[in-house]
Amino acid sequence: MRKWNIIKSKRAMVGLEAAIILIAFVIIAGAFSFMVINQGLFATERGKTVVQEGLQQASTPLCVDGSVLLKSTGSGIDAIMIPLRTYGVKYVAMAKNQTAVTLKVGSSAWSNIYEGVNSTFSASATFDDLVNNTGEDRARLFIKNTNGDYALDSNEKGFLIIKLSTAASARTHVVVEIKPEKAAPLTVDFYVPESLQTGWITVSG
């Protein structure tokens, strides 16, 4: 009888140990599964962020809103006006340290001629007035309906005025690149028309 009790006790101990080992395996497996799921969610969220950043950097938030105008002297052009609006975003930061404007006129090129947002804009101002407020070989942004900050909002319209120190003659190739921070540049590429009349003229790409 005692021998039988000893055998039963041994079996009970073995069963208890097996249960403890099984519970330990379940706990470890649960912890490992939670870690894997957590890492998977983190990787998915990080991947989503990277994709969004990539799309932002691959697209430009600016668009040309209207005709590009050239100020003709009769024998060449000495100023360029590019109308701008935001596209797909609420605003685009356009402060001097957040945007760059590169310019290529024929064989000459400038890496950054941008001087920032002009603080004043009059509704009665003409394009000639805007040009007179822009230094030579320099670009400034004038914002209509501005709220006073250094960003181009979706309900505002901007006029990027570029003044050339030397007039570009007919058939000269001109390339302007507007580069907002962390976004693809907006490129305006055109040739100076062969027929030039004094004053402001429109140009096609």
Phi, psi and omega in degrees: 000317180294322179298320179296321179294322179296318179296318179296321179295320179296319179296320179296319179296317178297318178296321179294316178298318178297320179295318179298316179296319179296317178298319179298317178298319179297316180297316180296318179296321178296316179296318179295319179297318179298319180296316181296315180296318180296317178295322178296317178295319178297317180295321179295316180294319179295319178298321178297318179296317180297318179297316179297317178296321178296317178296320179296318182285339181270351181237157179254136180274005181246150175218154176282122185251079181121199183269141172283130182251144177239137177266111185266141174264357184104326179244353180187188177240143180237005177203152180230136177237121181244114178281134186232148169219160175280155181224114176079005179223164180284326180200162175231123178294127185234022177295162185301322182273003181243356182218148175230148176232116176261150184225135175229121179236107185062237180266358180262145182216149177231132186287326179200113181247009187283131179250004176099192182272132175284132188285342182237142175211120180261136180297335181268000182292138176267169177297328177296321178298319181294319179297320181295340178266010182239128179291162181291141185053040179223153179237137175226149179255125175253128185248124176274141184062034183292149175264007174097357180265188183253037178231151175264107182278166183294336179262011180246161176235134181250151175234109177273115181255126178242123179256129181263137178286328177236127182299136178273127183281172180303144178070011176284136179276127181237132177230124176242130176239122177257118188244095174290160180294132177058039177207159179291150181285154170264123183253130175244116189233124180203168173248140177297129182301153179289321181263117184240128173249147182298134179116194182273132180230154177271159180222146175256158184292000000 
